[in-house]
Amino acid sequence: MSAPSLQPKDNVRTAASTKPVGSADPILAVRHLTREFELPRAPKHRRVIRAVDDVSFEIRAGETLGLVGESGSGKTTTARCILRAIEPTRGEIRFRMRDGQAVELSRLPERKLRPLRREMQMVFQDPQASLDPRMTVKDIVGEPLLVHGLATQHQLRARVAEILQKVGLKPEHMERFPAAFSTGQRQRIGIARALVMQPSFVVADEPVSTLDVSVQAQVLNLLKDLQAELRLTYLFVAHNLDVVRHFCDRVAVMYAGRVVELAETRELFANPRHPYTRALLAAAPVPDPDAPFQMPLVGEGADNGALPFGCAFQSRCGECTLRCRGERPNLIQRGNALVACHLYSGL
């Protein structure tokens, strides 16, 4: 969690100040989502990596849910399973379309899934790797419209010009190649590609992690403005806790493939309950050169292919008990938060 700190002075409009009027009904409901990978050539015995382990949460229409955790915690795999870029092993993914129809995505065949992709899109982490260097901006942004039959070649130019203006680029940019743009501009092209089909739900997979801090603020403000204007719902995957604090309405913390805490953003940062959440917040960089260095997380991260009995965080937790070593905690309601920790199960 060592990404550069993004403080309020960077003029990022917070979730509270720009939150659109959303529905109380969830646009996405994930239930017991699990994704397992079998290791090839495992010696003697079959070895399975459970990258996502019994994950459940909901996202309300118009809100931004942040998904945080260390590398390998299962954030991106969870997001890709929701979009069916990766096939889930088990679980339910229920998505509510703009017309109000609820669809169960987890086992939907590809021919029925394809029309739904118009309403579910993704902004990728690396704007350089996610853009084909041999295609012009017009071809990159317009390709989804042609694939889904939403525009003819005659209509394409006007549609691309319109969405480029919305993301802060000029229509004349459409004939250029990605190499002609800065990293921040490339990410705007990626955002334009995701939004050109007018989706209602967008997964943003660390969309500002490769950008300079000043450019991060611009892109985050753009995403917030587009959310209000286009009535978007975001699943925001991130490492940078300062970004999450100022951008997200709620936060789900993942460790070893499981959600260990879920709360409103202000509640989670003001009163973190799970020992892992407290350690993450303590490890976030502070913009003070005289502040003492802290190393709250010790030891190696959990091995998802050989998790211990009980709590996966037990070997790194200073509050571990005998119960933690023998029984896996489930998410329980504590105050305004959900937390998976035996420290709260008896309260």
N, C-alpha and C positions, 0 to 999 in steps of 0.2 A: 504493500500500500504506500509506495514511495513517490507517487506522482506529485507534480508541483502543486503547491497550495493555491487555491483560488478563493480569495477573500472578497467580502462585499465591496471593497474599494474598486474592484474590477468591473463594477457597474453591471453585474448580472442581476436581471430581474428575477426575484424569487418566486417560488411556486405560489406562495400565499398572495403575492401582489398581482399575479397575472392569471390565476387559476380560472378557467372557464366554468360556466355553469354546467355541471355534469349531472348525470342521472344516478340515482341511488342503486339502480339495477346494474349488475356486473355485465360488462361487455365480454369478459373472458373469465371462465371458471375452470381452474385446473384441479383435478382430484386424483391423488395417489399416483402421480406421474413417476414412472421409473424407466430408466434407460440403462441397459447392461451391454457391455462389450466383452466378447470372449477373446482372450489373448491367443494369437496363433502360436503354434509350436510350443505350447506350455508343456514342461517336462512332466511326464507320467500322468498328472492329474489335470483335468479341465480347470482353468482359472478364469474367473469372471470378474471384470471391473464394473462395479455399480456406480456409474458416473452421476446419475440422478436417482435418488432413493426416496420414494414415497413423498413426493413434493405436492403440496396443496396450497392454493391461494386464489384470490379473486382480484380482478381489476375493474373498477367502476368506470363507466363511460366518462370521458373527459379528464381523467386523472393521470398522474404519472407515478408508476410504481418503480422504485429503484431496487435493483438486485445487486448485492455487494458480497464480497468475500475474497479470500486469497485466490491466486491462480490455482486451478485444479479443483475448485470447490463445486463446480457444476453449473455455473451461471450461464455460460454461452450454450452448453449442451441443453439446458432447460429451455432457453429461448429458441433454439433451432428445432427442438422437439415440438414446441408450440406451433411453429410455422410449418412443421412436417418437412423441413429440410433434412432432418434426421428422424427415422422412424422410432417412436417410443416402444419400449418393450411391454409396458403395462400402463394402465391409467386412462383417465378421461380428460379431454380438452373440449370444453363447450364454449362456442363462440357465437355471439349474437350479432347478426348482420344489421345494416342500416335500416332494412325494412322490418326489423323486429324478429325475424325468424332465427331460432336457435339451432345450431348445427353441431353435432358431435364429430370432431375432427380426427380423433385418434385412429380410427379404423376406416376412414372414408377412402374409397378407391380414387386413384389419380384422376380419372376422367370427371369425377364429381368434385374433386378438390380444386382443380384448376380454376374454375370460375370464382372460387372464394379467394384466390390469391390477389384478386383486384382489391380486396378490402384489407389484406394483411401484407405488409411490406417490411423491409429491413434496411436500415442504414448501417453499413459495415464500418469496422474499426479503422482499417487502413485504406484511405482514399486512393492511394497510388496502386495498390495491388488489386483493388476491386473495380478499376476502370480499365477497359481494354485500350492499350496505347495505340492500336491501329484503327480505332473508330473515332469519328468526330463526335463532338458533344451532341449534335443533333441525332446521330445514330444511337448513341448511348442512352440518352434520355427518352428518345422516341421509340426505341425497340419494344418496350412493354406494350405500347399502344398497338403496334403492328401485330405482335404475337397474340394479343387478346382480341384483335379485331375491333378496337375502339376508335381507330382513325384510319383514314386513307392516306396515301402518300401526299395528296393535295392538302389535306387538313393537318398533316404532321407538323409542318413548319410553324403554323400559328399556335398550335398547342404547346410545342416546345418553347417558343418565344415567351408565351404567357407564364409558364412555370419557372423559366429562368429568371424572369423579372421578379417573381415572388421570392426567390432565394437570394436576390441581390446581385445577379449577373445580368449582362446585357444581351439582347437578342443577337447581336452580331458575333457573340462568342460561339454560337452554335457550329460554325464551320471550322473551329480550331480543334486541335488534338489535346489530350490531357497534359502532355508535356509542356504546353504553353502556359500552364496555370500554376499558381502557388498551391501548397498543401491545403490551405484553408479554402481556396476556390475549388479545388478538387472535391473537397468534402461537400461543398454546396452543390456541385454537380451530382454527387451521390444522393444527396437529399432530394434534389429535383427528380432524379430517376425514381426514387421511392414514392414520391408524391404525385407523379404525373397521372396515375390512374385513380386519384382521389380516394385513397384508402381511409378506413376509419381507425385502424389499429396499426401502429408502427413499433417494431423492435429496433431500438437504437443500441447497438453493441459497441460500447465504449467509443462513441462518435467523436470525442474531442481529445482522446488520449495521445494522439500523435501531433497535436497542434500546440503552438506557443500559447502561453497563458492569455495574452491579450486577444488572440484570435479565438481561443476557447470561449471567452465571454461573448464575442460577437455571434458565434455559432449557437451557443446556448440561448441567447436572446432571440435569435432567428427561429429556433425550434419552438420556443415559448409563444412567439407571435403567430407562427403557423398553426400551433395547437389551438389557439383561441379563434383564429380566422377560419380554419378548416374543420374544427370540431374533432380533433385527433385525440386518441388515447395512446400513451406511450408505456412500453416496458423498457426501462433504461438500465442497461447493464454497465457497471462502472467499477473502477478501483478507487478513484479519487473521492474520498469521503466529503471533502469540501464542496465539490461539484454536486454530489448527491444531496447534501444538506440544503443547498440553495435552489435546487432544480426539482426535486421530487416531493410528492405529497405524502407518500408512505414508503417505507423501506423494508425489504425482506433480506435478512442476513443468512447466507448459506455457508455451511461447513461440511466437508466430506459428502457432498451430494444431497444434504438435507437442509431444510429451512430451520434455523435454531431460534430465530426471533423475527417478529413482524409487528411493526407499530407505525403510527403516524410519525413523520419525520421529526417534528419538534419533540415529541415524547421520547423517541429513541435516543436522540442526542442529549436530551436533558436527563434522562433516567434510563440508561442502558441496563438491562437485567442479566442477560446471559454473560458469563465470564469471557466468552470469545468476543462478543460485541464490545465489552469494556476494553479488552486488549486491543482491538482494532482501532477504537477511538483514541486510545492512549498512544498508539503507534503513529498516528497521523502527524505529519510535519507541522511545526509551529513556526510562524514567521518572526522568530526572535533568536538571534545568534547566541544570546546568553542563556537561553533556556536549557536546562539539563537534558542530556540525551537519555531516552528511555528505550528499553528493550523488553516490553511486556510479554511478548510471545517467545517462548523458548522451545527448543526441540524441533523435530521435523514435522511437516504436515502429515495428515492421515493418509495411509495407503488404502485407496478405495477397493483394492483387490484383497486386502487382508485386514479388515477392520476388527478391532477388539470387541469382545462381548461388552454390552453396556454402551456407555456414551463414547462416541468417537473422539471427543476432545479430552478424554481423561488423562492422557499422558502429558498434556500441556497445561492442565488446569491446577491452580494452587488450592482450589476448594473441593477437590475430588474426594468422594466418600466411598465406602464399600458398596453402597447401592449403585453408585455411578459405574462401578466395575462389573456389575452383574445384571443390570437392567437398563435397557435403552429408553431414554426419556421421550415422551411424546409432547407435541405442542399443546399447551393448556393456556386458558385465559387468565391473565393476571393484570388487573386494572384495565388499562386501555391497550394492552399489548398481548401478543401470543408469544410464549417462550417455551422452549424445550430444555428444561433443566430441573433436576431433582431438588435443587435448593428451594424451589417454589412449590413443589408438589404437595407439601404438607401444610401449606398456609391456608 
